[in-house]
Amino acid sequence: MRITKRSILLAGCGIAALAMPAHAQDNAEEEDVIVVTAQNRAQDVTDVPIAIDVVGGEELANEGFTDANDLSQIAPAVQVIQDQGTVKITLRGIGTTSNDEAQDTSVVANIDGEYINRPNVLGVAIFDLERVEVLRGPQGTLYGRNSTAGAINFITRKPGDELGANVSLSLGNYSALRVDAGVDVPLADGLGLRVAGFKDSRDGYVDHPAGYGFGPFPRFGGGQSDDNSSYGGRATLAFDDGGPFSANIQFEYADRQFTPQAFAAADLNSGGRAPAGPGCNRDGYTRVATAYAQTLCVPNQTTFLETLDRSEYASPGFGLGRIGDETWALRGRIAYEFSDAATLSYIAGYRDFSEDTGTFVTLPVSYRSFNWLGEAQTQSHELRLNGDISGIIYQVGGFYFKEEQQSESGFFVPIGANGTYLSYFGRDVSSDSLSAFGQVEVPLGDTLTAVGGIRYTDNSRSAIYDNASPFGAGPPDAGLFNAGPSRKTFSTLRYATRLNLGSDDDKITWLAGLNWQPNADTLIYAKVSTGFKGGGFDSVGTYDPESNTAYEAGAKLTFGPNGNFQFNLGGFYYDYTGLQVSVLLDTTVGGQTFNAGAATIWGLEAEGVFDFEQGTTIDFAVNYLNATYDELFAQFNVYTVPGTGTDVNGVGDLDPTTAGVQQPNFAGNTAPFSPEWVIRAGIQHELDLGSAGSLTAGASTTYKSSYFTDFYNYNDGRQVAFFQTDLSLQWRDPGDRAGVQLFVRNLENNRPLTYGSFVSAGPDDIFNWQFGTPRTVGIRFSLDY
């Protein structure tokens, strides 16, 4: 049975699907009823009270889904932040913008139940999918910490019960080439093997003339950035003979080599962009922190972005960077069904991720960031017991997660004859999380059900942070710092500082709700749930967990002459406290994360799918979001007007040293990547050609209103409203085994902001930007047999 978003739009299905025996889904006896296991039992998806997007494998391929950067294509409420190869996700105004080793994401991500905690893993390890599930709202009871925004589950394709194979080939502009292939091999009764792999390559999406060039360093040549070359494979062995025992085990490997999209930049110290005269008296600048002796400005209303060509701009002074990512994973699931009253499941995952030694990223205007060591090893384990006792549905279990990270990096700048390191960091971080959870659903009559759940989580994290700077106390060690880019060892650094850091927190999250089903075609639900994101530390100090209390209500309605119309309506209100905000504090120390305040976030969502006769389907989604900070104490990164005193990079820190300086409050600002309106509409028509097969034409468009890329809400960090339209035309043979698809994605060629921020670092004051994918066109061939 082919699963598509049209047939299971916004139905409930979740990460817990892997905790059920594999044969549970085989009990779906009707083609138009999709059975899922969101709550650890087989259910029609329209009966599950969760706001969620579910997209099947065939539609993922048709939509051009290749990695987590494409999530916003299949789920309108998702906003993806791209930053030098990492994938950061925002849902309903909640997300994480920091890449720090001690920071976690606000959206839980899983691959077949394996917990993914590093945002760079999602850029390389996603392929051969059966479906993707995007759960909106806190999922703290079942999915624990770091689910304040929601959860995303990638479910891979499992072995079929017959010998078969599939292959697809896509060709497109930017010299794009994508090959996906897989084969299913039955080995014995109930035992099957699937081997699948992919190869993906394309040219860069951004052209660059020669870089700037600095001092004794040459002007580097141009080129392209935002290219990709990746490949991977997976072997899955699964057993399910219809009996009580089922299991599967997977081994996976993936590799990615790419030139990260170079930052576009406006250097505020050149090109006539600096404030004129002795004050902040150029259009677009505002003076702040008047208690300081220096004249300090912020570029809150500048318009540098308007003049930028998003497809072509100068590379940084050191040219273009290069990153190589490699990851392998081993994961599996076993389940034993004692009876309807008890099924015991165990899911485990192990992963190793590393970046090539010596990879580097160039940053505006004159920085090169070297990564000499970047490794992470993770493991996750979940044991779950679930069942049905006299109509009371329950589940209880425990979860354990462990992560080890090692990194070594430095910022190299063209100072002196050979250049020097502005800063150098070593990080060795260990994280543990242990939790216990339970959830129960109790019928209160024929049509009303009460749901309750609770989870206790205990987190601990420890680290050794090594910091070294040639601009610290005493003279720099010329033999170590002034020898150009080469790997350093912290034990030999004369002026290194070593910090032994740690944090511990524990939290109880819970869920309470009511579900009313007056008939088979109507579900009305209301619930209150909580989620939290674990605390941590940086070079400055520790910070506390953040938490979210969510109130949500909705309705799912099935109607139409043959039950082929689906309409969902929902609303939510978030009370968000302990907000974790990250700001670059000092280039020789790194960023600072602190609990800055609270936010009120609320919204309305409506979705519908209407399958008409003669092969026409219309779908739409309307999302309204109001995401405003009630309290947000942070700091200003500032431009210091020359001649007014010692250069300052940031003011208004948590512990200001200047008398009379007050920490600025950004209350009333909008959360990053939170467009007020996201509207999607699509139409698809299938024409039956009889013995010649079928022809399907499709068109969809998505509108997003303006949004900001960080909490400062500066004009040059604002993406104006835009449309993106996709078109496709697909032929399938009469047996539905072969197909050819022509496609155009992002017809308007709009490249929205995926990153935008003002940075004051040392003597430089720079506005940086990155952008989304341009228009792509191509052809895709597919064959299943």
C-alpha positions in Angstrom: 0.0 0.0 0.0 1.4 3.3 -1.0 1.3 5.9 1.7 1.0 9.6 0.7 0.3 12.8 2.5 -3.0 13.1 0.7 -4.3 9.9 2.2 -3.0 10.5 5.7 -2.9 14.3 6.0 -2.3 15.5 9.5 -3.2 12.2 11.0 -1.7 11.0 14.2 1.3 8.8 14.1 4.5 8.9 16.1 7.9 7.8 17.0 6.4 5.1 19.2 5.4 3.1 16.0 8.6 1.2 16.3 7.6 -0.1 19.7 4.8 -2.3 18.2 5.4 -5.6 16.5 6.0 -5.1 12.8 2.9 -7.2 11.8 0.6 -4.7 13.4 0.5 -2.6 10.3 -0.2 -5.6 8.1 -3.7 -5.8 9.6 -4.9 -2.8 7.6 -7.5 -4.5 5.4 -8.8 -1.5 3.5 -6.9 0.5 0.9 -8.5 3.8 2.0 -7.9 3.3 5.8 -4.3 4.0 6.9 -3.5 2.2 10.2 -0.8 3.6 12.4 0.6 2.9 15.8 1.0 6.4 17.3 -0.3 5.2 20.7 1.2 1.7 20.5 -1.8 0.1 19.0 -3.3 -0.1 15.5 -5.6 2.8 14.8 -7.1 4.7 11.9 -5.0 7.8 11.7 -8.1 10.0 11.9 -8.7 8.7 15.5 -5.4 9.9 16.9 -5.5 13.3 18.7 -2.2 14.7 17.6 -1.4 17.6 15.2 1.0 16.0 12.8 2.1 15.9 9.2 2.7 12.4 7.8 4.3 12.0 4.3 4.8 8.7 2.6 7.9 7.6 0.7 6.5 8.0 -2.8 5.4 11.5 -2.2 8.8 12.3 -0.5 10.4 11.2 -3.8 8.0 13.3 -5.9 8.6 16.3 -3.7 12.4 16.0 -4.1 13.0 15.2 -0.4 16.7 14.4 0.1 17.6 15.4 3.7 16.3 17.3 6.7 16.9 20.7 4.9 13.8 19.8 2.8 11.4 19.4 5.8 9.7 22.8 5.1 8.7 21.5 1.7 6.6 18.7 3.2 5.4 20.3 6.4 4.4 24.0 6.1 4.8 24.7 9.9 8.4 23.7 9.9 11.1 26.4 9.5 14.6 25.1 8.7 17.7 27.1 9.7 20.8 26.2 7.7 24.2 27.1 9.1 27.4 25.7 7.6 26.0 22.2 7.1 23.9 21.9 10.3 20.2 21.5 10.3 18.2 23.4 12.9 14.5 23.2 13.1 11.8 25.6 14.4 8.2 24.6 15.0 5.5 27.0 16.1 8.0 29.6 17.0 10.3 27.4 19.1 13.7 26.3 18.0 17.4 26.3 18.7 19.9 28.6 16.9 23.1 27.6 18.8 25.5 25.0 17.7 27.3 24.7 21.0 28.4 21.3 22.2 26.4 21.7 25.5 23.3 22.8 23.7 20.5 20.5 22.6 17.8 21.0 20.0 14.2 22.0 20.9 12.8 19.4 18.5 13.4 15.7 19.1 14.5 13.8 16.0 14.6 10.0 15.6 15.5 7.6 12.9 13.6 4.3 13.5 13.6 5.2 17.2 17.3 6.1 17.4 17.6 9.5 19.2 19.5 12.1 17.1 20.9 15.0 19.1 23.5 16.6 16.8 22.0 18.9 14.0 24.8 18.1 11.6 23.8 14.4 11.5 20.5 15.3 9.9 22.3 16.8 6.9 23.8 13.4 5.9 21.9 10.4 7.2 18.4 10.5 5.7 17.5 8.2 2.8 15.3 5.2 1.7 12.3 6.4 3.8 8.9 4.8 4.2 7.5 8.0 5.7 8.3 11.1 7.7 6.2 12.2 10.7 6.3 15.7 12.1 4.5 16.0 15.5 3.7 19.6 16.5 3.7 20.7 20.1 5.4 19.4 23.3 5.9 15.7 23.4 7.4 15.5 26.8 5.5 12.5 28.1 6.5 10.0 25.5 9.6 11.6 24.1 11.1 13.3 27.1 13.5 16.2 27.2 14.2 18.6 24.3 10.7 18.2 22.9 9.3 21.6 23.8 8.6 22.3 20.1 7.8 18.8 18.9 9.2 15.7 17.5 10.2 14.4 14.0 10.5 10.8 13.2 12.1 9.4 10.1 11.0 5.8 9.4 13.1 3.8 7.0 11.8 1.3 4.5 11.8 -2.3 5.7 12.1 -5.6 3.8 9.1 -6.8 1.8 7.9 -10.4 1.9 8.6 -10.9 -1.8 11.7 -10.6 -4.0 11.7 -7.1 -5.4 13.8 -4.1 -6.2 13.4 -0.3 -6.8 15.6 2.2 -8.5 15.1 5.9 -9.3 17.3 8.4 -11.2 16.9 12.2 -11.0 18.7 14.7 -13.3 18.4 18.4 -13.0 20.0 21.8 -13.3 23.1 22.6 -11.3 24.4 19.3 -12.7 22.2 17.5 -10.2 22.3 13.7 -10.1 20.5 11.6 -7.5 20.3 7.8 -7.6 18.3 5.7 -5.1 18.1 1.9 -5.2 17.1 -1.0 -3.0 16.4 -4.7 -3.1 14.2 -6.9 -0.9 15.3 -10.6 -0.5 13.2 -13.1 1.4 15.5 -15.4 3.3 13.1 -17.7 5.1 9.5 -17.8 6.3 9.1 -14.4 8.0 12.8 -13.4 7.5 13.8 -10.8 5.0 16.7 -8.6 4.0 16.6 -5.2 2.4 19.8 -3.5 1.1 19.4 0.1 -0.1 21.7 3.0 -1.0 21.9 6.4 -2.6 24.3 8.7 -4.4 23.7 12.5 -4.6 25.7 15.2 -6.2 25.3 18.7 -7.6 27.1 22.0 -8.3 26.9 24.9 -5.9 23.9 27.1 -5.6 26.0 30.3 -5.1 28.6 31.8 -7.5 31.5 33.8 -6.1 34.0 36.1 -7.8 37.4 36.4 -6.1 37.5 37.0 -2.4 38.6 40.2 -0.7 42.2 39.5 0.1 43.9 40.9 3.2 47.4 42.2 3.9 50.1 39.6 3.0 47.4 37.1 2.1 46.5 36.8 -1.6 43.1 37.4 -3.1 41.7 33.9 -3.3 40.0 32.8 -6.4 36.2 32.5 -6.8 34.1 29.4 -7.2 30.9 28.0 -6.0 29.6 27.2 -2.6 26.6 25.2 -1.3 27.4 22.2 -3.4 27.0 18.6 -2.4 28.5 15.1 -2.9 27.1 12.4 -0.7 26.5 8.7 -0.7 25.3 6.0 1.8 23.9 2.5 2.3 21.8 0.6 4.7 21.2 -3.1 5.3 18.1 -4.2 7.2 17.3 -7.7 8.5 13.8 -8.2 9.7 11.9 -11.1 11.1 8.1 -11.4 11.5 6.3 -14.7 10.8 3.0 -13.5 12.3 3.8 -15.0 15.7 4.4 -13.1 18.9 8.0 -12.4 18.3 9.3 -9.8 15.8 12.7 -8.1 15.3 14.8 -6.0 12.9 18.4 -4.8 12.9 20.0 -2.2 10.7 23.5 -1.1 9.8 23.9 2.2 8.1 26.7 4.3 6.7 26.7 7.7 5.0 29.4 10.2 3.8 29.0 13.8 2.7 31.6 16.1 1.2 30.6 19.7 0.6 31.5 23.4 0.4 29.2 25.0 2.9 27.3 28.0 1.6 29.6 31.0 2.1 28.2 33.8 4.1 27.1 36.9 2.2 28.4 39.9 4.1 28.2 43.6 4.6 31.3 44.9 6.2 30.2 47.9 8.3 33.7 49.3 8.3 34.0 49.7 4.6 32.1 50.7 1.5 30.5 53.8 3.2 28.4 51.6 5.5 29.8 52.9 8.8 28.0 55.6 10.8 29.1 59.0 9.6 30.7 61.5 11.9 31.3 61.2 15.6 27.8 59.7 16.4 25.3 57.1 15.2 24.0 59.6 12.6 23.8 57.5 9.4 20.4 56.3 8.4 19.7 52.9 9.9 21.8 53.1 13.0 20.7 53.8 16.6 22.8 54.6 19.6 22.6 52.3 22.6 24.1 52.0 26.1 24.7 55.8 26.6 26.2 55.1 30.0 29.3 53.9 28.3 32.0 56.5 27.5 32.2 55.1 23.9 29.6 55.9 21.2 28.0 52.5 20.6 25.6 51.8 17.7 23.4 49.0 16.4 22.4 48.6 12.7 18.8 48.0 13.5 17.3 49.8 10.5 20.0 49.4 7.8 19.1 48.2 4.3 22.3 46.4 3.1 20.4 43.2 2.3 18.3 45.0 -0.4 21.3 45.5 -2.6 22.6 41.9 -2.4 22.4 39.4 -5.2 21.5 36.2 -3.4 22.9 33.9 -6.1 26.3 35.7 -6.5 28.5 37.6 -4.1 32.1 37.8 -3.1 33.6 35.0 -1.0 35.3 35.8 2.3 38.9 36.8 2.3 40.2 33.2 2.8 38.1 31.9 -0.1 35.7 29.0 0.3 35.7 26.3 3.0 35.3 22.5 2.8 33.6 20.1 5.2 33.5 16.3 5.2 31.0 14.4 7.4 31.0 10.7 8.0 28.5 8.7 10.1 27.7 5.1 10.8 24.9 3.6 12.9 23.7 0.3 14.3 20.2 0.1 15.6 17.4 -2.4 16.1 14.1 -3.4 17.7 12.8 -6.6 19.2 9.2 -7.1 20.4 7.3 -9.9 22.0 3.5 -9.9 22.3 2.5 -12.0 25.3 -1.2 -11.2 24.6 -3.4 -8.2 23.8 -2.7 -7.1 27.4 1.1 -7.0 27.2 3.7 -6.4 24.5 7.3 -5.9 25.5 9.5 -3.9 23.2 13.2 -2.9 23.2 14.7 -0.3 20.8 18.4 0.6 20.7 20.6 2.7 18.6 24.4 3.4 18.4 25.9 6.1 16.2 29.4 7.5 15.5 29.7 10.8 13.7 32.9 12.6 12.7 34.1 15.5 10.5 37.3 15.2 8.5 40.4 16.4 10.3 41.4 19.8 9.0 38.0 20.8 7.6 37.5 24.5 7.6 34.9 27.2 7.1 35.7 30.8 5.9 33.8 33.6 7.6 33.4 37.2 6.7 35.4 39.3 6.4 38.8 37.8 7.3 38.3 34.7 9.5 38.9 31.1 8.9 37.5 28.6 11.3 39.5 25.3 11.4 38.0 22.2 12.9 40.8 19.8 13.8 38.7 17.4 15.7 34.9 16.9 15.6 33.5 13.6 16.8 30.3 12.4 18.6 29.3 9.0 19.8 25.7 8.4 20.9 23.6 5.5 22.2 19.9 5.4 23.1 17.9 2.6 24.7 14.2 2.3 25.3 12.3 -0.6 27.0 8.5 -0.4 26.8 5.5 -2.5 28.0 2.1 -1.7 26.5 -1.3 -3.3 26.1 -5.0 -3.3 26.6 -6.6 -4.4 29.9 -10.5 -4.4 29.8 -10.5 -1.4 27.5 -7.9 0.5 29.5 -4.9 1.1 27.2 -1.6 1.6 29.0 2.2 1.9 28.4 5.1 2.2 30.7 8.8 2.2 30.1 12.3 3.6 30.5 14.7 5.5 28.3 18.5 6.0 28.5 20.6 8.3 26.3 24.4 8.9 26.3 26.5 11.1 24.2 30.3 11.7 24.1 31.7 14.6 22.1 35.3 15.7 21.3 36.1 18.8 19.4 39.1 21.1 18.7 38.8 24.2 16.6 40.3 27.7 16.2 39.6 31.1 14.5 42.6 32.0 12.3 43.0 35.7 11.2 45.5 37.5 8.9 47.4 39.3 11.6 51.2 39.4 11.4 53.4 38.0 8.7 51.9 34.5 8.9 48.6 35.1 10.5 47.6 34.0 14.0 44.8 32.4 16.0 42.3 34.8 17.5 41.1 32.0 19.7 41.4 28.3 20.1 38.9 25.9 21.8 39.0 22.3 22.9 35.8 20.6 24.1 35.3 17.2 25.7 31.7 16.8 26.7 29.8 13.8 28.2 26.0 13.8 28.5 23.6 11.3 30.1 19.8 11.2 30.3 17.7 8.7 32.1 13.9 8.7 32.3 10.8 6.6 33.2 7.4 7.2 31.8 3.8 6.0 31.7 0.6 6.8 29.9 -3.0 5.5 30.2 -6.2 6.0 28.3 -9.4 5.3 30.2 -12.9 5.1 28.6 -15.5 7.3 30.3 -18.4 5.9 28.3 -18.9 4.9 24.7 -17.7 8.2 23.2 -15.4 9.9 25.8 -11.9 8.9 26.7 -9.5 10.4 29.3 -5.8 10.4 28.7 -3.1 11.0 31.2 0.7 10.6 31.2 3.7 11.4 33.2 7.5 11.2 32.7 10.4 11.8 35.0 13.8 12.7 33.4 17.2 13.1 35.0 20.0 14.7 33.0 23.7 15.1 33.8 26.4 16.7 31.7 30.1 17.2 32.4 32.9 18.7 30.3 36.4 19.9 30.1 36.6 23.2 28.2 40.1 24.4 27.1 40.4 28.0 25.9 43.5 29.6 24.5 44.1 33.0 22.9 47.2 34.8 21.8 45.6 38.0 23.1 45.2 36.7 26.6 47.5 37.4 29.6 51.1 37.5 28.6 52.6 37.5 25.2 51.4 34.9 22.6 53.5 31.9 22.0 54.9 32.6 18.6 55.9 29.0 18.0 52.3 27.9 18.5 50.1 30.7 17.3 52.0 32.4 14.5 52.9 29.4 12.4 49.8 29.5 10.2 47.0 27.0 10.3 48.2 23.8 11.8 46.8 21.5 14.5 47.6 22.4 18.1 47.6 20.3 21.3 46.2 22.1 24.3 48.6 20.5 26.8 51.4 22.6 25.1 49.6 25.9 25.1 51.3 28.2 27.6 48.3 30.4 28.3 45.5 27.9 28.0 42.7 28.0 30.6 41.0 24.8 31.6 37.4 24.7 32.9 35.8 21.7 34.5 32.1 22.2 34.0 29.0 20.3 34.7 25.2 20.6 35.1 22.5 18.4 36.5 18.7 18.8 36.2 15.6 16.7 36.5 12.1 17.4 35.5 8.6 15.9 35.5 6.5 16.4 32.4 2.9 15.4 32.1 -0.1 15.2 29.8 -3.9 15.4 30.5 -6.6 15.3 27.9 -10.1 14.3 26.8 -11.0 12.8 23.5 -14.7 12.8 22.3 -15.8 10.6 19.3 -19.5 11.0 18.9 -19.3 8.9 15.7 -16.7 7.2 13.5 -16.1 10.3 11.4 -15.6 12.9 14.2 -12.8 13.4 16.8 -12.8 16.4 19.1 -9.9 16.6 21.6 -8.5 18.9 24.2 -5.3 18.5 26.2 -2.7 20.2 28.4 0.9 19.0 28.1 4.3 20.0 29.1 7.8 19.8 27.7 11.3 20.9 28.7 14.7 21.4 27.2 17.7 20.4 29.4 20.0 22.9 30.9 23.7 23.2 30.2 26.8 25.4 30.4 29.3 27.4 28.4 32.6 29.1 29.1 30.8 31.7 31.2 28.6 29.6 33.4 25.6 27.3 33.7 22.0 27.9 32.5 18.8 26.2 33.6 16.3 24.1 31.6 13.5 25.8 29.7 9.9 24.6 29.8 6.7 24.9 27.9 3.1 24.4 29.1 0.9 23.9 26.1 -2.9 24.1 25.9 -4.3 22.6 22.7 -7.7 21.7 21.3 -8.8 20.5 17.9 -11.2 18.6 15.7 -10.7 16.0 12.9 -13.7 15.6 10.6 -14.2 13.0 7.8 -17.1 13.6 5.5 -18.1 13.6 1.8 -20.1 11.1 -0.3 -17.6 8.3 0.3 -15.7 9.6 3.3 -13.1 11.1 1.0 -13.0 14.6 2.5 -10.9 15.4 5.5 -10.9 18.7 7.5 -8.8 19.4 10.6 -9.0 22.5 12.8 -6.9 23.2 15.9 -5.6 25.9 18.2 -2.8 26.1 20.7 -1.5 28.4 23.5 2.0 28.1 24.9 3.3 29.5 28.2 7.1 29.4 27.7 9.5 30.1 30.5 13.2 30.0 31.2 14.0 30.7 27.5 17.5 29.8 26.5 19.1 32.5 24.3 22.6 32.3 22.8 24.7 35.3 21.9 28.3 35.6 20.8 29.9 37.1 23.9 33.6 37.3 23.0 35.5 35.8 20.1 38.2 34.6 22.5 35.7 33.0 24.8 32.8 31.9 22.6 29.1 32.3 22.9 27.0 32.6 26.0 23.6 30.9 26.6 21.4 32.1 29.4 17.8 31.9 30.6 16.5 35.2 29.3 12.8 35.3 30.0 9.4 34.1 28.8 7.3 34.0 25.7 3.7 33.7 24.9 3.0 31.8 21.7 -0.4 31.0 20.2 -1.8 30.0 16.9 -4.6 28.5 14.8 -4.2 25.8 12.2 -6.6 24.5 9.6 -5.9 21.7 7.0 -8.0 19.9 4.5 -7.8 17.3 1.8 -10.7 16.8 -0.7 -10.5 13.8 -3.0 -13.0 14.3 -5.8 -14.2 11.8 -8.4 -12.3 11.6 -11.8 -9.0 11.7 -10.0 -8.8 15.3 -8.7 -7.5 16.1 -5.2 -7.3 19.5 -3.6 -5.5 20.2 -0.4 -4.8 23.3 1.7 -3.2 24.3 5.0 -3.5 27.7 6.8 -1.3 28.4 9.8 -1.5 31.5 11.9 1.2 32.1 14.5 1.8 34.8 17.1 5.2 34.3 18.8 6.1 37.2 21.1 8.6 37.6 23.9 7.1 38.7 27.2 10.6 39.1 28.7 14.0 38.8 27.0 17.0 40.1 28.7 20.1 39.7 26.5 22.9 41.9 25.2 23.6 44.2 22.2 26.4 43.4 19.8 27.6 46.9 19.0 29.6 49.0 16.5 32.0 51.3 18.4 32.5 54.6 16.6 36.2 55.1 16.1 37.8 57.8 18.2 35.3 57.5 21.1 37.2 55.0 23.2 38.4 51.4 23.3 36.6 49.1 20.9 33.7 47.2 22.5 32.0 44.2 20.9 29.0 43.7 23.3 27.3 45.5 26.1 24.5 44.7 28.6 25.8 41.3 29.7 24.4 39.5 32.6 27.2 40.8 34.9 27.9 44.3 33.5 31.1 45.8 34.8 30.3 49.4 33.9 28.2 51.3 36.5 24.8 52.3 35.3 24.6 49.8 32.4 21.3 48.0 32.3 20.8 44.8 30.5 18.5 45.5 27.5 15.1 43.9 27.5 13.8 42.8 24.0 10.3 42.2 25.3 7.7 42.6 22.5 10.1 41.2 19.8 9.1 38.3 17.6 10.8 34.9 17.9 13.1 34.0 15.1 11.8 32.1 12.1 8.2 32.6 13.1 6.1 33.9 10.1 2.7 35.1 11.2 1.0 33.3 8.2 2.0 30.1 6.4 -0.6 29.2 3.7 -0.3 26.2 1.3 -2.7 25.2 -1.5 -2.3 22.3 -4.0 -4.2 20.6 -6.7 -3.5 17.3 -8.4 -5.3 15.6 -11.3 -4.8 12.1 -12.5 -5.9 11.2 -16.1 -6.5 7.6 -16.8 -4.9 6.7 -20.2 -6.1 3.1 -20.2 -3.6 0.7 -21.6 -1.1 3.6 -21.9 -1.0 4.1 -18.1 -1.9 7.3 -16.3 -0.8 11.0 -16.4 -0.8 13.1 -13.2 -0.4 16.8 -13.2 0.2 18.6 -9.9 0.7 22.2 -8.7 1.2 23.6 -5.2 2.2 26.9 -3.8 3.2 28.0 -0.3 3.0 31.6 1.0 5.0 32.7 4.0 4.7 36.1 5.6 7.7 38.0 6.7 9.9 36.8 9.6 13.1 37.6 11.4 16.2 35.5 11.7 17.1 36.3 15.2 15.6 37.9 18.3 17.0 41.4 17.6 14.4 41.8 14.8 16.8 44.1 12.8 15.6 45.2 9.4 18.6 43.4 7.7 17.6 40.2 9.4 14.1 40.3 8.1 12.8 38.1 5.2 10.0 39.7 3.4 6.9 37.7 2.5 7.3 35.3 -0.5 5.7 32.6 -2.5 7.2 29.3 -3.6 5.4 27.2 -6.3 6.1 23.6 -7.4 4.8 22.0 -10.6 5.0 18.4 -11.7 3.9 16.1 -14.5 4.2 12.4 -14.1 3.5 9.4 -16.3 3.0 5.9 -14.7 2.7 2.6 -16.7 -0.5 0.6 -16.4 1.0 -1.7 -13.8 2.2 1.2 -11.7 5.8 -0.1 -11.8 7.6 2.5 -14.0 7.3 6.2 -14.1 8.7 9.4 -15.5 8.3 12.8 -13.7 9.1 16.3 -14.9 9.3 18.8 -12.1 9.9 22.5 -11.3 10.4 23.4 -7.7 10.4 27.0 -6.4 9.2 28.4 -9.7 9.6 32.0 -8.5 13.2 31.4 -7.7 12.8 33.0 -4.3 15.7 32.3 -2.0 14.5 33.2 1.5 16.9 33.9 4.4 17.9 30.8 6.4 20.4 32.8 8.5 21.0 36.4 9.2 22.8 38.1 12.1 25.0 41.1 13.0 28.3 40.1 14.5 30.8 42.3 16.2 34.1 40.4 16.6 37.4 42.0 17.4 37.9 45.0 15.0 35.2 43.7 12.6 31.5 44.6 12.4 29.7 42.5 9.9 26.1 41.5 8.9 26.1 37.9 7.6 23.4 36.0 5.6 22.7 32.7 4.1 19.8 31.7 1.7 17.6 28.9 0.7 17.5 26.7 -2.4 17.0 28.4 -5.8 14.7 27.2 -8.6 15.4 23.6 -9.6 14.1 21.8 -12.6 14.6 18.2 -13.7 13.4 14.8 -14.7 13.0 11.7 -12.5 12.8 8.1 -13.7 11.6 5.4 -11.4 11.2 1.6 -11.6 9.7 -0.9 -9.1 9.6 -4.6 -9.6 
